[in-house]
Amino acid sequence: MANLIAQMNVEVANLAQSVGQSLVQIQNGGHGSGAGTIWHSDGLILTNAHVVSSCSLRVTLPDGKVVPARLLARSKGLDLAALSVDGSDLPTIALGDSKELKPGQWVLAMGHPWGVTGAVTAGVVIDVGVPHELSTLGRELIQVDLPLRPGYSGGPLVDVQGRLVGINTMMAGPEVGLAVPVHEVKRFLHSGLKT
């Protein structure tokens, strides 16, 4: 049993290190910060709309380089935003299938809570759908049994293979976090980035 736990510890740490290569920090003009995920190697980054409330956006890339960012699209209703930074060959995250998530499956969330860079928290999926306590939102969210402190917003929620299944968005209770499912993110990008 001890060997199994030790092996699991190594695998989770390696998973977090791998996912962290596509994790960025977003500063919005000195009014706070959040996280983001590199979606495309040419500089497309996904985060929350509430993270990018300012026009003066700066992104700290995984290598520590700080670059200005431009807002491409934003949806307050979905709490999603797409940013662009100058870059090429940036490390991206593999995409998972949020429609296949089942209650009880393990997930990890990454972000920068209270300024702690690249923090990780883990828990299990509670449900995917419209949360009962937030039914007025009328939209699908991944509900997870893990704390999402300020600074996790906009960061990746990943499955045990390290694939992106959601974008962390908010807390719905002391130990219940919510994330926008990746299939909703794809829909947002398809409609929001059309020219």
N, C-alpha and C positions, 0 to 999 in steps of 0.2 A: 504493500500500500504506500509506504514512504517513497519508494522508487517511482510509482505512478504519479504522486503529487509533485515530486522533484522534476519529473519529465514535463508535467503540465506547466509548472512554473517557467521552465526554460522556453517552452513553446509559446506561452502567452507573452513573455518578455520579447521574444523574437518577432511575434506578430505585431506588438506595439511599436517596435523599432521600425519594422517594415512600413506600417501605416504612417508613422511619423514623418517619413520621407516626403509625403504629399501634404502634410499639415502646415498651414501658415497662420501667422498672427496678423490681425487687422486692427489698425489704430484709426479712429475717426476724428481726427483733429483735436486730440487731447480730451475728448469727452467720453473716453472709455475704449475698451478693446474687446475683441472677440476672436473667434477662430474661423478658418476657412479651409477648403479642400481644393487642391489643384485637380481640375476636371480634365483639362487638355494641356498637352505639353507646350503649346504656344502661348500660355499665360491666362487661360480661362479659369477663373476661380469661383466656386460656389460658397455662399454664406447665407446668413439671415438678413432680411430687410432691416430688422431693428438694430443690427450691428453697424449698418452703413448709413446712419442718419445724417452724416455730415458730407460736405463736398470735398473736404480735404482728407482724402484716404491714402493711407500708406500701408504697405504689406511687408512683413518680415518673412522672407522665404526660408525654407528649411536649412539652407546653408548660412543663414544669418544676415544675408544681404537685405537692406531695406530699400524698397522701390515705391514710386507713386503708383496709384491704381485709379482706373477710370470705371465709373459705374455704367454697365451696359443695359441692364434690365433690373426691374424691382417689382415685387408683388407684396404689398402689405397683407393682403388676404391670405396668401400662402406662407408669408414670412420668409421669402426667398429673395436673394439678390445674386446677380452675376456680375463679376468684376473682370477687368482685363489689366494685365501688367505686361510690360515688355519682357519677353523671354522666349527661349527656345529650348527644347529638350529638357523641360522641367519634369520632375518625377510625378507621375500621375497615380491615381488609385484605381484598382480594378473594381468594376461594378458588379454588384450582386443583384438578387431578385427579391425585392421587398414583398412581392405578392406571394412568395413561397414561405415567408416567415410563419412560424407556429409558436403558440404559447409554450413557454418552458425552454426555448432555445437560448443559448448564451450569446450575448452581444457585448461589445466594448465601445465606449465613447471616449473620444480624445478631444483635448482643447487646452486652454490656458487659464484655469480658474484662479482668480485672485492673483494673477501674475505668475503662477507656476507654469513654466513652459513645458508643453508636451505631456501634460498629466493624463492619466488613464483611469477610468472607472469601469467596472464590469457589473453585469446583472443579467436578468433573463427577460425575454419578451413576455409581456402580460397579454397584449392583444394588438391587432392591427385593424383599425376602423375608426369610426367617429367615437371619441371618448364620451361616456355617459355624462360625466360632470361638465363637459364642454360641448354639449350637443348643439348649442346655438352657433358654434363655429361652422357646423355642417360640412366638415372636411375630414378626410382620412388622416390619421396620425399613427405612428408606431408608439405604443405605450410600453415603457420598460421599467423594470424594478431596479432603478439605480439613480443616484443623486446627480443632477446636472447643475452644479453651482455656476454663478456668473463667470463667464469666460469660456465655458464649454459651448456657448451659442455659436452656431455656424460650423462647428467641427463635425467630423465624420462619426457616424454610428456604423460599426462594421460587424459582420458575422465572424464565426470562428475560422474562416478561411482568409480573413482580412479584406473581404470585399465590401464596398460601400453599399449599405442598405438604407441609409437615411442621413439627413442633416439635422443635428441636434437643434432644438428650438427653445424649449422652456420646461419648467417644472409644473406639475399638476398637483403636487402634494409633497410631503417631506421626503419620500423615497420613490416618487414616480416621475420619470422624465418622459418627454415627448420629442419625437423626431418626425420630420417630413419624409415620407417614404420616397425612395429613389425613383419609383415610377412616376410620382408627382413632379419630381425635379426634372425628369426628362421631358414631361409635358410642358412645364414652365419654360424650359430652354427652347423647345420647339416653337412655342408661340411667342415668347418674349424676345427672341433674337431674330425673328423674321424681319426682313427688310422690304 
